[in-house]
């Protein structure tokens, strides 16, 4: 009997990780806790589509209580998720320790080497969105002080968007990096949802006309951008406030060094509770990249990559594909002459990549 999927549901499948993996604390996890930790219990905490998550409550050697956050997932994809997540949170925490939980370790279970864990500091968080001005100032500060270690776009280990690997190979130019990145997303989406002539045509138009039109001007005509460390997954499901300090908390990162404005992409969808006020607050602290008039369309392009990846993740649900088709139609209709037409109209030298 074929499985049917509610076309309006975002996700209606069970988590593919047994509860038993968070009923006790595996020996390899115990080994990563501070020396002298006494475990008082482990309890389900938080929510995830693909992992089991828990709070490990301990008493430290000095008698103080301390909790740790645990994420558990299985198999090859799980290993990539926790290793990439650990390296992402390590990079973020190094650059902005007040914005993120401190990552502690990742590894496999002693009792089952196909089961993997991510362990970090436990922060008691509210159910609220982070305060707009403070969170966006801290994000802008992160981008300001975290440029790429080699001047290129990419990341030193594979990172995933959900369960899907994203492009992370070191690349010289932003246009080249983003082209390879979104092309991979397009290919993944077609494999997940099946071929469609209109979608395939629109994807090609985005690659051949819209990407050069919106991204090449960032690095030509005397303009320049710097690869910045981005969280890569900022939306209301991965942000909150610390109950104790009232400071913003960002977690579940999928980092790359990228154009800083790409961190604002997941904020764009109207289905998310973070909205335009966050984008406006961000640009009060980090200037819009010139050409400034292209910012909103660049954001739409970056969000297209996000939503096409969402379509990949939710196989059988065409909600996100339909959203993407409309975005692609709007962008391709707006920029039929691509970069070349724009450069000629401005009297700039037409440069190729």
N, C-alpha and C positions, 0 to 999 in steps of 0.2 A: 504494500500500500504506500503510495507516495505521500511524503510529508507536505502539508500546506502551511504557508506562512502568512500571517495577517499582514496585508500590504501597508497598513498604517502603524504596525508595531515596530519599535526600534529593535527590540531584542526579546525573544521569547523562548530561548533555549537554556537548559540547565548548565551550570558551571561544570566544566569537564575536569574537575579536581575533587576527589573524595573528601568528605568532612574529616575522615580519620587523620589526615595529615596535620590538622590543627587541634587535635584532641590531646596530644602530648608534645613536648619539646624535644626534637631530635638531638642526638648527641653532638652532631656537627654544629648545630645552632648554639647549644650550650657552650661549646668551645669558643664561640665568638663573643660571648657576653663578658663583661668585666670580671676579672678574677675575684672569686669570693661571692659571686652572685648566688643567692638562694631563690629558687623559683617557687612562687606562691600559687601560680595558676596561669592558664592560657585560655583566652576567651575570644570568640568571634568579634571582630571590630571592623566597621566600614563596609563598603560594598564595591563589588567589581564584577564585570561581565566574564572575565577569563581566569581569575585567580581566587584563592581563598585567603582571607586576611584576618589577622588576629592581633590581640594585645597580649604580650607576655609580661606578667606582673612579677617583680622580684623585690628582694630586700638586699641591699648592697652590704659589703663587708663592714662599712661604718654604721650600719643600722638604718640607713635611709631607704625609703621605698623608691623604686624606679621602674618605669615601664618601657617596653620596647615594642616597635611595630614590626610585624612579620607578614610577608607576602609569599604565598606558595603556589607553584605552578609546575606542570609536568612536561617532559619530553623535550625535543630539540628546540622547538619554538620557545618553550618556557625558559630554557637556558639562555637563549638570545635575549629574551625580554628582561630577565633579572640582571644579566651581565651588562647590557646596554643601559638599563635603568640605573644600576649602581654607578657606572662611569658618568652618566649624565648628572645624577644628583651630587656626585663627588665634585665635578667641575663647577656646578652651580654653587654648592655650599662653600667651596674655596673662594669664589668670587664674591658671594653675598651670603655670609653665614646667618644673618638675621632674617633672611627671606625663606629659608628652606630647612627641613629637618636634616640632622646630620646622618649621613649614611654610615653604616658600620661594616657590613660584609654581604657577600653573596656566595652561594655554593650549592652543593648537592647534599641530600640527606645521607646519613650513615646507613640507615636501614633500607634505603631505596635510591640507587644512584641515578634514576630517571626522574626524580623529584627534586626541584630546585627552590631555593629560598632567597629572598632579599630581606635584610634586617637593617632597621634604622631607628633613630631616636623616635620615641612616641610623644606626640604633641596633642594635648587635649584641645580640640577645635570646636568652634561654634558651628551652627548651621547657616551662618550668614555669609554673604559675599564680603570680601575684604573691602575696607574703606577705600573709596575711589582715589582720592588725592595721594594718600600715603602709599598705596600699592603701586600706583603707576609711577610715582617718583622713585620708588625702590627698584622697579623694573628698568626704568631709564638709567638709574645709577649702575645696575648690573651691566647693561649694554655699553655704557660709557667706559667701564674699566675692565672689560673682558674681551679684548680683541684676539683674533686667531694667533696661535703660537707660531705659525709659519707663513702668515699672510694670505692663506688660501681658505677656500670654502670647503666644508666637510666636517668630519669628526674622526677621531683616532680608532674608534671601534664601531661596529654596526649598532644602530639604534632602530627601534621599531615604533611605528604608529599603530597602537593596538597590538595585533598579532602579525602585522605586515612589516617586513624590513623596509626602511626608507633608504634612499641613495645617500651615501656618506663619503664617497671617494673624494680625496683632496683634488680641488679644481681651481684653476687660476682666476677665472672671471665668474661673476655672479650670473650673468646670462647663461653661460655654458653650464654651470652647476644646476641652475633651476630648470633648464631645458631637459637635462638628463633626469632630474628628480621627477618632474611632472610627467615625462614620457614613461617612466617606470610605473607611476601611479596609474596612468591611462591603460597601460598593458595589464596591470594587475586587475583593474576594474573590469576589463573585457573578459579576462579569464574567469572572474567571479560571477559576473552577471550575464555573460554571453555576448556575442557580437551583435552590433546594430549599425546599419549603414549610416544613419544620421549622426550617431555619436562618433563613429570613426571619422567621418568627414569633419565634424566640428573640432575634434581633437587635433586633427592635422592643421586646420586653420589657426587654432590657438598656437601650435608649435611654430608654424611658418610665418605668421603675421603678428599675433597679439604679443607673444613673449618678446620678440625683438623690439616691437614698438614700445612696450612699456618698460623693458629692462635695459636695453642697450643705451638709452639716453642717460641712465644712471652713471655710466662709465665712459662716456664720450663727451666731446664738446667742452673739455676742461672740467667736467664733473667727476666726482669720485665718491665711492663708498668704501667702508672698511668692514671686513667680516667680523661679526660680533657673536658671542655665545648667546644662543636663544634657548629658552625653555622648550618651545616647540609644541606645547600641549596645554596652553592657558585657556581654560574655560571654567565655568562655574563648578564643574565636577572635580576640578583639580586645584581649587583655591578656597581659602577660608581665612579665619582669624584665630589666633592663639587666645584661648580663654584667659590665660594668665596675663599676657602682655598687651593684648588687643592689637598686636602687630599682624600684618598679612602673612599667610603661609602659602607657598606654592610647592606642589609635590607632583609625583608621577611624570617626571620630565622625559622627553625624548629629544635630546640635544643635538644640534649641529651648530657650526659657525656659519652664519648666514647674514643676509641683509636684515638689520634689526627690525624693520617694519613687518617682517613675516611673523613675528611673535604675536602680532595683533590679529592675525587671520581668524583664529577660532572664536574671537570675540564678535565677529561680524554677524553670524547667523541669528536671525530673529528668534529662533527656538532657544537660544542661550540667554541666560539672565544678565550676564555682563553685556553691555551695549556701548553705544556711541559715546556716552559720558566718559568711559574708561579710555577710549581712543583720544578724545579731546584732552583729557588730563595727561596722558602720556606725552602728547606733543607740546605741552607746556614745559616739559622737562627735557625733551630730546627733539631737536629740530627736524622738520619734515625734509626728506631728501629731495633735492631738485632733480627734475622739474616738479615743483610743488603741486602744480595743477593735475598731475598724474596720480597723486597719492591714493585717492579713493578707488580708482580703477586698478592700481597695483594691489590694493587690499582685496579687491574682488578676485583678481587673478590668484593671489596667494590663498584665498579662501576656497577657490575652485579646487586647488590641490588637496585641501583639507576635506572637502565634501566628497570628492571622488574617492578618497581613501575610505571615508565612511561607507560609501557604496560598496567598496570592496569587502569591507568587514561584515556587512549584513547581507550575505548572499540570499537571493530570492526576494529581497525587499527593494523595490525600484524607486522608493521615495527620494533617495539622495540623487539617483541618476536623473530623475525628472528636474530636480532643483538645478543640477549642473548643466543640463541641456539649455535651460533658460538663461543661465549666466553666460554660457558660451555663445549663444545666439546674440545676446546683447553686446558682448565684447567684439565679436567678429563683425557685426553690423556697424559698430562704432569705428572700427579701425580696418577698413577694407584695403587701404593702401600700405598697411604695415609701417615699419620703421622708415623705409626709403621715402615714402610719401611725406612723412612727418619731417624728416631731415631736409628734404628739398624745399618744402614750404617755409622752413625757418632759415634757409640759406646756409645750413650746416653741411660740412663734408659728409658724404654718405660712406660710412665705414662698415666693413663686413666682419663677421666673426667666423 
